[in-house]
Every structure is written in structure tokens, then in C-alpha cells.
Amino acid sequence: MPSYDGVLKELEHWGSYENTARPRDISRLEGIRLLLNELGDPQNNLRVVHVAGTNGKGLTSLMLGSLIRSEGKSCGIYTSPHLTDIRERIRIKGKWIEKEDFALYAERVLDQAHSFQGKPYLSYFDLLTAIALLAFQEKGMQWVILETGLGGKADSTNVTPKELCILTPIGMDHQEVLGDSLQQIASEKMGITRPGIPTVIARQKPELMQWMRTELNQRSVPFVEAENEIDFIQNGETQTDRPFNGIWGIKWKDDTKLKLPRGQFLSLPWLECMRTAWTAFEMMFPQAIDSREENLEILSSVKLPARLEYRKNVEWNGHHFSSLVLDGGHNADALEALALQLENWQLTNTTVILGMSGDKLQPVLIPMLEKIFRSCALLIACPFDSPRSVKPKELLRFLHVEIGSEKLPKTRTVRGAEEALGLAAESKENPLVVCGSFYLAGEVMQLLSD
């Protein structure tokens, strides 16, 4: 029986983009194709829903998977990145893949990959994608949801037949790989689509949405806009431009209305993911319109760690935090959503632990960071364990230059997440916000669970 720890060490030798700062070559797919072919082409035996976009891919995938299981169908889900455990990326029937199964399938994939002796090129993400597809076939999944890792057109996941595609909100991110304009980035994401295969589109920026309609029509791709299928309502009025504030409901184009559950810390991105996933689900299972009330109850419990995650009364190392927000968003749209959500949750006088990758220090983020800092009493610049992490002094230097010292809150630097939590605990009455990187959020999550 292969060792779980052993296959993890072997995978690390391939060097993930997240941990090495070495971007994978997304222009080449012959490696993943040959690898899958040698493994028996497991992707050809799966019914695939393919998800691409800049924000909301993971949560949309988990929501859709929960709905599919409500119909009595088995479902496998492949997402990235992981925060504390690599098995987060591969879910079988709603649960992380077992360590024994991961080791078994990983060994088969690694043995085949080693036999290539470096030709053709294989990336870390190629290997994980092959492990996931092999696991889904071996476990007999009736449906599979694949989230792209980066882009879409040349992503490792884009080698499968598919029955449905989903495009979540698209914004500026990974410009060094995907392009310098929204249209260029969207074109890469839309590379997952196929003529004649239906596509569900989440709400997009208006100027991008019109361009996408034209492009998809020219590519003979049938599409449905989730925004036209489900509306958000507040106090009986359709409400699409403001985030969650008070009692909301949802309304379908057939005039069915449901109230959202009270007392939950819902966010606008959460609602957008719900709208997109539910639109896709009812396209797949039209009979499910008779179970909307039950399905709303299912969806209301679906959360994804470090995506605008709001925790109350958190205990750590003898310290108590009354409020904690964990968010790994690192692009302009995600940071703006965080700023807006802090406002709607009425969290002020916050302590912010901020860590970022060096390649993310771009002026386009400044207006969003300024919004986050408006309610901040203490800003702690914190590194995380990756070559991509910017040093705290360099991060503060960037903020001082771009924002100005007079507009920044009180600042401190630390050597790591544990020291940052200890410093934050000195002002434990202040809401704590951890943001800027999924990897920083993962380190904080690990400390809290320990």
C-alpha cells in the first residue's frame, strides 16, 4: 500500500505555482492528455460540469454539488487551491477523498509521470487533475464538477468532454499569464466552452457582459444568464445593485418567491454563487423546481472556508476574539467585496492582518485596500510560508507610497501568523480581519484548529 506522506513528498518535487512562485506553462496540454491516455482516459467516462472565472468558482461548485446530491446522484468535485490539506481539492460525495484512496491514485499517476522522464511537460496541477479524474472514475461518480486552476482555454481541466459550462464573475487577475484587459482574460476563461454545449453565466460587469454575449453567439455556444433567471428581493422589491442588508428573498422568473433564512451572515458574493449554481442545477434537473424550498435549506448551509468567512467567539491559545473574518481574496473585485461586506456587517475599529504575494502589489488594488483600512485601528503586515510572500516591510513601503502615511492606520510588522494572532489578541475587543492571501488564511486556520 503506498504511503500518503510519501506521495505528498513526491508531488512537492514537481513544485506547485502556489509554493514555488514558478508559474506553470499553461500553453501546453499534450502532457496531461498523454498522461490521461496512459491511465485509460478516465475523463471520457464522466459527466462533467466545467467551471471557470476569476471569483466564486469554488463556492459555486460546492453549492452545485450539494444540489446534485439532493437528487440522489453521486458527485465528485475538484477545486483549488487547498488551505490546510491537499485532499480539500478532491471531494467524493461531499467529503474529502480518503488518505488511502488519494495515495493509491497518486501512486498510479506518479509512476506513469516518472516513465515520461520529463517529456512531455507535466505540471504539478496536471498531476493533481489526473489524480482527481482517476478517483472520480474509480469511485463511480455520476457527475463531476471541475474547477479550472488558471484561465480556461489551456487549463489542465480543459481536456474532458463536458455537458455544461459555468462562467463565474470575471475580473483582473493573473494578468502576467492571461492578458492585460478584461476581454483578454474573459476570452481565456471562455475557452472552456464548446459549440452546442450550454453555458451558465454569472453576473458580469456590464461592459464585459455585452462583449461576452457577442463572442458566445459567434462561437455557437448556447448560454443562459443567471441574473435573468433569479432576482434578489428586499422588502418585496427587486434588488440587484446593493449587497445583503437585512431580510432578503429570491425570486425566479416564473414568479416563485422564497425568503432567505434569518440570522445568517450572507454576503453578496455568496448570493451570486447561489444564483449561478441554482440556475445551472435547474437546467440539469428541470423537475427540481418542485423542491425549491428544500434546496434553499440545503444551500444555506454551504460555506467555503476563507471566502468572506465570518466566525463569532473564536478561542485561540487562551485568547478570545469576539469576531473574526477570514478572506483569501487577493484581486481587486475580491478585496472590494470584502470592504463592502465589512461595512454591511458593521465591523469597525478592526485589527487587520494582511499578507500578500509580491506579484499582487499593484496600484489597481489601492482603492479597495483604502476602503478596508477606513475602519481599521491596527494594520499588521504578516508574511506567509511561500517564496511568493512579500516581506512585511516591503508591503508597508508599498502602502505608504501608494496611499500615504497619513491615511494608513497604526501599523506593525510580524514574522509570521502566530505572532500576528498574538499581537491581535492584545486588542481582542476589536474585530479581527485576516486577508490578502489564501495561504495566510490557511496558516491562521491551522493555528486556530491546533
C-alpha positions in Angstrom: 0.0 0.0 0.0 1.5 3.4 -1.0 2.3 5.9 1.8 0.2 9.0 1.9 3.1 11.1 3.2 5.3 9.5 0.6 3.2 10.6 -2.3 2.9 14.1 -0.9 6.6 14.4 -0.8 6.8 13.2 -4.4 4.2 15.7 -5.5 6.1 18.5 -3.8 9.1 17.8 -6.1 7.0 18.9 -9.0 6.8 22.4 -7.5 3.4 24.0 -7.3 2.8 27.5 -8.5 1.5 28.4 -5.1 4.6 27.2 -3.2 7.4 28.0 -5.6 6.3 31.2 -7.4 7.2 29.3 -10.6 4.2 29.7 -12.9 3.2 26.5 -14.8 3.3 26.6 -18.6 -0.4 26.7 -19.5 0.3 26.8 -23.2 0.9 23.0 -23.3 -1.7 20.3 -22.7 -0.1 17.4 -24.5 1.4 16.2 -21.2 -1.9 15.9 -19.4 -3.5 14.4 -22.5 -0.9 11.7 -22.8 -0.9 11.0 -19.1 -4.6 10.5 -19.1 -4.4 8.3 -22.2 -1.9 6.0 -20.4 -4.3 5.9 -17.4 -7.1 4.7 -19.6 -8.7 8.1 -20.3 -10.8 8.2 -17.1 -12.2 11.7 -18.2 -14.2 10.0 -21.1 -16.3 8.1 -18.6 -17.5 11.1 -16.6 -20.4 13.6 -17.0 -18.6 16.9 -16.4 -19.7 20.4 -15.4 -16.8 22.7 -16.1 -16.4 25.9 -14.1 -14.2 28.9 -14.9 -14.0 32.5 -13.7 -12.0 34.8 -11.5 -14.0 34.7 -8.3 -16.6 32.4 -6.8 -15.6 29.2 -8.7 -15.1 27.1 -5.6 -18.3 28.1 -3.7 -20.4 27.8 -6.9 -19.0 24.3 -7.4 -19.7 23.2 -3.8 -23.3 24.6 -4.0 -24.0 22.8 -7.3 -22.6 19.6 -5.9 -24.8 19.8 -2.8 -27.9 20.3 -5.1 -26.9 17.4 -7.3 -26.6 15.1 -4.3 -30.1 16.2 -3.2 -31.3 14.5 -6.4 -29.8 11.2 -5.2 -26.9 11.4 -7.6 -23.2 10.9 -6.6 -20.9 13.8 -7.4 -17.2 14.4 -7.4 -15.8 18.0 -7.1 -12.3 19.2 -8.0 -11.3 22.6 -6.7 -8.2 24.6 -5.9 -6.2 25.8 -4.0 -6.3 24.0 -0.7 -5.8 25.8 2.6 -4.6 23.2 5.1 -4.9 19.7 3.4 -4.4 18.8 -0.2 -7.4 16.5 0.0 -9.7 19.6 0.1 -9.2 19.7 -3.7 -10.9 16.3 -4.3 -14.3 15.7 -2.8 -16.2 12.4 -3.2 -19.9 12.6 -2.3 -19.3 15.8 -0.4 -16.3 14.6 1.7 -12.6 14.9 1.2 -11.1 12.0 -0.5 -9.7 9.4 1.9 -6.0 9.4 2.5 -5.7 5.8 1.4 -7.5 6.5 -1.8 -5.5 9.6 -2.6 -2.3 7.7 -2.0 -3.4 4.8 -4.3 -4.4 7.0 -7.2 -1.5 9.4 -6.7 1.0 6.5 -6.9 -0.5 5.3 -10.2 -0.3 8.8 -11.6 3.2 9.4 -10.4 4.5 6.1 -11.7 3.2 7.0 -15.1 4.5 10.5 -14.9 8.0 9.3 -14.0 8.0 7.0 -17.0 7.9 10.1 -19.3 11.3 11.2 -18.0 10.3 14.9 -18.4 8.9 14.7 -21.9 6.2 15.8 -22.5 6.0 18.6 -19.9 3.8 17.8 -16.8 3.0 20.4 -14.1 2.0 19.8 -10.5 -1.5 20.8 -11.4 -1.5 18.3 -14.3 -0.8 15.6 -11.8 -3.5 16.6 -9.3 -6.0 16.9 -12.2 -5.1 13.3 -13.3 -5.4 12.0 -9.7 -8.9 13.7 -9.4 -10.2 12.3 -12.7 -8.9 8.8 -11.9 -10.5 8.9 -8.4 -13.8 10.1 -9.8 -13.9 7.2 -12.4 -12.8 4.6 -9.9 -15.4 5.7 -7.3 -18.2 5.7 -9.9 -19.2 9.3 -9.7 -22.4 10.0 -11.8 -21.5 13.7 -12.1 -18.2 15.6 -11.8 -17.6 19.3 -11.3 -14.2 20.6 -12.4 -12.9 24.0 -11.4 -10.2 25.4 -13.6 -6.9 26.2 -11.9 -5.8 29.2 -14.0 -7.6 30.6 -17.1 -9.6 28.0 -19.0 -8.6 27.5 -22.6 -5.2 25.9 -21.8 -6.1 24.7 -18.3 -5.3 21.1 -17.4 -9.0 20.5 -16.7 -10.0 21.5 -20.3 -9.3 18.1 -21.8 -12.6 16.5 -20.9 -15.9 16.1 -22.7 -18.5 18.2 -20.8 -22.2 18.6 -20.6 -22.4 22.0 -19.1 -20.1 25.0 -18.5 -20.3 27.8 -15.9 -18.6 31.2 -16.1 -18.4 32.9 -12.7 -17.6 36.6 -12.3 -14.5 37.6 -14.3 -12.1 40.3 -13.2 -8.5 41.4 -13.4 -6.1 38.7 -12.0 -3.1 36.8 -13.2 -2.5 39.4 -15.9 1.0 38.1 -16.4 -0.5 34.9 -17.8 -4.0 35.7 -19.0 -3.7 39.2 -20.5 -3.9 42.9 -19.6 -7.6 43.5 -20.3 -10.9 42.1 -19.2 -11.7 40.9 -22.7 -8.4 39.1 -23.0 -8.9 37.4 -19.6 -12.5 36.6 -20.4 -11.5 35.1 -23.7 -9.2 32.7 -21.9 -11.9 31.7 -19.4 -14.4 31.3 -22.2 -12.0 28.8 -23.7 -13.8 26.0 -21.7 -17.0 26.5 -23.8 -17.9 24.3 -26.7 -20.3 24.8 -29.6 -23.7 23.4 -28.8 -22.8 22.8 -25.1 -25.0 25.0 -22.8 -23.2 27.6 -20.6 -24.5 29.4 -17.5 -23.0 32.9 -17.0 -22.9 34.6 -13.6 -23.4 38.4 -13.3 -20.6 40.2 -15.0 -19.5 43.8 -15.4 -22.0 45.4 -17.9 -19.4 46.3 -20.5 -18.0 42.8 -20.4 -21.3 41.1 -20.5 -22.3 42.6 -23.8 -19.0 41.5 -25.3 -19.4 38.0 -24.0 -22.8 37.7 -25.5 -21.5 38.6 -28.9 -18.5 36.2 -28.6 -20.5 33.3 -27.4 -23.1 33.7 -30.2 -20.2 33.8 -32.7 -18.9 30.6 -31.2 -22.3 28.9 -31.4 -22.4 28.5 -27.7 -26.0 28.5 -26.2 -26.0 30.4 -22.9 -28.2 31.4 -20.0 -27.6 34.4 -17.8 -28.2 33.6 -14.2 -29.2 37.2 -13.5 -32.2 36.8 -15.8 -33.3 33.6 -14.1 -33.2 34.6 -10.4 -33.6 38.0 -8.8 -32.8 39.1 -5.3 -35.6 40.9 -3.4 -35.7 43.0 -0.3 -38.9 44.2 1.3 -40.8 42.9 -1.7 -38.7 44.9 -4.2 -36.3 43.5 -6.7 -32.8 44.5 -5.5 -29.7 43.7 -7.6 -27.3 46.6 -7.0 -26.7 46.6 -3.3 -25.3 43.8 -1.1 -27.1 41.9 1.6 -28.6 44.3 4.2 -31.5 43.0 6.3 -34.1 40.5 5.2 -33.7 39.3 1.6 -35.5 36.8 -0.6 -35.1 35.4 -4.0 -37.5 35.3 -7.0 -37.5 33.2 -10.1 -38.7 34.4 -13.5 -41.7 32.1 -13.0 -42.6 34.4 -10.0 -41.8 31.8 -7.4 -40.5 33.6 -4.3 -38.7 32.3 -1.2 -37.4 34.1 1.9 -33.8 33.7 2.8 -33.1 32.3 6.3 -32.7 34.8 9.1 -29.7 35.3 11.3 -27.0 34.2 8.8 -24.0 36.2 7.7 -24.7 36.1 4.0 -22.7 38.1 1.6 -23.4 39.4 -1.9 -20.7 37.0 -3.4 -22.4 34.1 -1.6 -25.8 35.2 -3.1 -24.2 35.4 -6.6 -22.8 32.0 -6.3 -26.1 30.6 -5.1 -27.9 32.2 -8.0 -25.4 30.8 -10.5 -25.3 27.3 -9.0 -29.1 27.1 -8.8 -29.6 28.2 -12.4 -27.2 25.5 -13.6 -28.9 22.9 -11.4 -32.4 23.6 -12.7 -31.1 23.3 -16.2 -29.7 19.9 -15.4 -32.7 18.8 -13.4 -35.8 20.6 -14.5 -38.0 18.6 -12.2 -36.2 20.1 -9.2 -38.3 23.3 -9.4 -40.8 21.4 -7.2 -38.1 21.2 -4.4 -37.0 24.8 -4.2 -37.8 25.3 -0.5 -35.9 22.2 0.5 -33.0 23.1 -1.8 -32.8 26.6 -0.2 -32.3 24.9 3.2 -29.5 22.8 1.7 -27.8 25.8 0.1 -28.0 28.0 3.2 -25.5 25.6 5.0 -22.9 25.6 2.2 -19.9 27.7 3.1 -16.3 27.6 1.9 -13.5 28.5 4.4 -11.7 31.8 3.9 -14.2 33.2 1.4 -15.8 36.0 3.4 -16.0 33.6 6.3 -17.4 35.2 9.5 -16.8 33.5 12.8 -18.1 34.6 16.2 -16.5 33.9 19.6 -13.2 32.4 18.5 -10.9 30.9 21.1 -7.1 30.6 20.4 -4.3 29.8 22.8 -6.2 31.2 25.8 -7.4 34.3 23.9 -10.9 35.1 22.8 -11.8 37.0 19.7 -15.5 38.2 19.5 -15.4 38.4 15.7 -13.1 37.0 13.1 -13.4 37.4 9.3 -11.2 35.2 7.1 -10.9 36.0 3.4 -8.3 34.9 0.9 -9.4 37.2 -1.9 -6.4 38.9 -3.5 -7.7 40.7 -6.6 -9.5 44.0 -6.9 -13.0 42.5 -7.1 -12.5 40.2 -4.1 -11.0 43.0 -2.0 -13.8 45.3 -2.9 -16.3 42.6 -1.8 -14.5 42.3 1.5 -14.6 46.0 2.1 -18.3 46.2 1.3 -19.0 43.2 3.5 -17.2 44.7 6.5 -19.4 47.7 6.1 -22.6 45.7 5.9 -21.6 43.6 8.9 -20.9 46.9 10.7 -17.4 45.8 11.8 -15.4 48.9 12.8 -12.3 49.6 14.7 -10.8 46.4 13.3 -7.4 44.8 13.6 -6.4 43.7 10.0 -3.7 41.0 9.5 -2.6 41.5 5.8 -0.3 39.3 3.8 0.1 39.3 0.1 2.1 37.8 -2.7 4.7 40.1 -4.3 3.1 39.8 -7.7 -0.1 41.2 -6.3 1.3 44.5 -5.2 -0.4 46.6 -7.9 -1.9 50.1 -7.8 -5.3 48.8 -9.0 -5.8 47.3 -5.5 -5.2 50.6 -3.7 -8.8 51.9 -3.7 -10.1 48.7 -2.3 -7.4 48.5 0.4 -8.2 52.1 1.3 -11.8 51.1 1.9 -10.7 48.2 4.2 -8.4 50.5 6.1 -11.1 53.1 6.8 -12.5 51.1 9.6 -9.1 49.7 10.7 -7.4 50.6 14.0 -4.3 48.4 13.6 -2.8 47.0 10.5 -0.4 44.1 10.9 1.8 43.2 7.9 2.4 39.5 8.0 4.3 37.1 5.7 3.3 33.5 5.0 5.4 30.4 4.2 5.9 30.8 0.5 8.6 32.3 -1.8 5.7 34.4 -3.2 5.1 36.1 0.1 6.1 39.8 0.2 8.2 40.8 3.2 6.2 42.9 5.7 8.4 46.0 5.4 8.1 45.9 1.7 4.3 45.6 1.9 4.1 48.6 4.2 6.5 50.5 2.0 4.2 49.9 -1.0 1.2 51.0 1.1 2.9 54.2 2.3 3.9 55.2 -1.2 0.5 54.4 -2.8 -1.8 55.5 -0.1 0.2 57.9 2.0 1.2 57.6 5.7 -1.5 60.0 6.8 -4.3 57.7 5.5 -2.9 54.5 7.0 -3.9 53.2 10.4 -1.3 52.3 13.0 1.0 49.7 11.5 3.1 46.8 12.9 5.2 44.1 11.3 5.5 40.4 12.5 7.5 37.4 11.5 4.5 35.0 10.9 0.9 34.2 11.5 1.3 33.0 15.1 3.0 36.2 16.1 0.3 38.2 14.3 -2.5 36.5 16.2 -0.7 37.1 19.5 -0.4 40.8 18.7 -4.0 41.0 17.6 -5.0 39.4 20.9 -3.8 42.5 22.7 -6.8 44.3 21.3 -9.1 41.3 21.4 -12.2 43.5 21.7 -11.6 44.7 18.1 -13.0 42.5 15.3 -10.1 40.7 13.6 -9.8 40.5 9.8 -7.3 38.2 8.1 -7.0 38.9 4.4 -4.9 39.2 1.2 -3.9 35.6 0.6 -5.4 32.2 0.8 -2.1 30.9 2.1 -2.1 33.3 5.0 -5.7 32.4 5.7 -4.7 28.7 5.6 -1.9 29.2 8.2 -4.3 31.1 10.5 -6.9 28.3 10.1 -4.3 25.7 11.0 -3.3 27.7 14.1 -6.9 28.0 15.2 -7.6 24.3 14.7 -4.4 23.4 16.6 
